[in-house]
Amino acid sequence: MPDCIFCKIAAGEIPATVVYEDDEILAFEDIHPVAPVHILLIPRRHFASLDEAGENNGPLLGRILLAAARIAREKGIASRGYRVLTNCNADGGQEVFHIHFHLLGGRRLRTLG
């Protein structure tokens, strides 16, 4: 998608502090962190949200979650705890319409609900 900021980051057109990458996944530091550790994990292939993820994307989404756990261990937050979340569509808080997951940790996080 030519106007998608995350596609541009994945293509190397916009700089980012990358913490993990492979042929299908890119993980980088959020430029507006809400926790001491705030990493965004994206598939390199564009799809807007979880609603657009079909069954064929199941293995990729699973790999993203496993990458989040690996990064949490590498960042030293796994033993105390961390959160992985995705926002879906406007009312769900999604601002960038390229599916992405937030890895948050490094302090006690508020409970949801």
Buried (B, 14 or more C-beta within 10 A) or exposed (E): EEEBBBBBBBEEEEEBEBBBBEEBBBBBEBEEBEBEBBBBBBBBEBBBBBEEBEEEBEEBBEBBEEBBEBBBEEBEBBEEEBBBEBBBEEEEEBEBBBBBBBBBBBEEEEEEE
